[in-house]
Amino acid sequence: MEQTTKKNGFASGIGFVLAAAGSAVGLGNLWGFPYKTSANGGAAFVLVYILCVLFMGSIAMISEIFIGKRAQSNTVTAYKKIKKKMGWIGLLVIAVPTIIVCYYTVLGGWTLRFAVNSFQGANGLSNATSFVSFTADPIVPVVFTVLFMALAALIIMAGVKNGIEKYSKILMPALFIILVGIVIFSLTLGPGTESGLAFFLQPDFSELGFDGVVAAMGQAFFSLSLGMGTMIAYGSYTGKEIKLGKSAMMICIFDTLVALLAGLAMFPAISALMGEEFLLGLGAGASGPGLIYVVLPQVFSAMGGVGQFVSFAFFAMVVIAALTSVISIMEVSVQFIIQRFKTNRKKTTLIVASVCSLVSIPIAWSVGGAFDGGLNLFGYDFLTFLDEIANTLLMPLGAFGACLGVGWFIDKKLTANPMKTLRSLREEGVELGVFMKIYAVMVKFITPILILFVMLSGIVGKVGENGPSYWWIVGAGVLIVAFLVLAYFKFFYKTDCGENADEEKLEKTKA
Ligand code: PFF
């Protein structure tokens, strides 16, 4: 295992890959991917998703890790180091995950509750019957949300090497083992599993519309944690010990593998125990909580006594996945605040976690339907509203920025000239062996165009699908971007926003 001499950062290449995979593997894989597959007709969606990972995800992944590795700093400084005027994208990719963490922890809290509640037998309190009453309660989901946040905060406080890396190295293999176990169990449930398998593996393109393609792209970015600063932040904690292309590929492959295994774990079990009519449109409705919080608990309950253990294993696994993601989501803002304002890691984490917890309370009420569902924005619950802004607008914008930065602006003299891009990328330290030329063309032209195209058509499609109320979501997204651009040029453009070495210095002066 390669060791680095860097103090503040990942101790090993594999530690980085596992932490980044920990960020990538989350609710997106274990819940979002299967329910979107189900909503978009099955295997055809899976195929398009894989293409999105290949042609957009992997290119953005390499670019983001590279931006971080090159800058050894938080995302604002990292973009400033590419081009000073691009620094606002660094701020955008701090804001997006910070918005996400406020609702992601609500779902993390639900998952935690479902894990600890797994052993309730068949009564009114069991997971299979209590989803609505639990989520609509004004207190209990909030308690679980805060608890979940506290768990993540504790790990971040311990630092990159002794917290994030250490726990990822334990939690990720654990998650994988549990998942493989559940897949094997699910595939051996007997008659009825075949139709679930066929639904997941035999493409039928008549079921996939263009909105499915857009959903696949959004899902790929979300699942790979792209366009949200996390891969830049984690990349910044690496050095010469990692091989850029190889690490990026490993993260993409692992993330996709987990999503595929999640599908293999669920669809055969659902068709075997509930009937194949359940396969299509699982978790339909706003944000699809149906799949893992309503349908799966019924599947577990149909398994009899053993179902309680399978339920516990499943939800514990989802908690692990969500936890390692939340850690990475919060690290982006924690890193920036520490470096820009020279604050200490523990206090910064505490403040960020407390503020996000406060924001998550009304979100929990809104999405759970507490207070008779009175809390909503233009007819959308707060979670859906924020998730739409992040997924359809801000995340693709962040990923677009990363490709643009590397493809066009990294080296002022050379990169802008298409004929010299390759040389400039090499001089900058992008080493991708035989894939170098493909990467250069992709990052410069194809991936950004694809992202932009799918993003714009996504907006148009969503407006068509949801009606004019969707413009409020688009408007809110545009306002957020405008606000961040202004804030950047007013407060951060001229100021030094710090780098990783600053945290080391801070630690030294303390010691
Ligand atoms: N990639 C995570 C998932 O699939 O659940 C979610 C996520 C992680 C979103 C990191 C945002 C982020 F910054």
Boltz pocket constraint, residues with backbone or C-beta under 6 A from the ligand:
constraints:
  - pocket:
      binder: B
      contacts: [[A, 23], [A, 24], [A, 25], [A, 26], [A, 27], [A, 28], [A, 29], [A, 97], [A, 100], [A, 221], [A, 222], [A, 223], [A, 224], [A, 225], [A, 228], [A, 229], [A, 230], [A, 325], [A, 326], [A, 328], [A, 329]]
      max_distance: 6.0
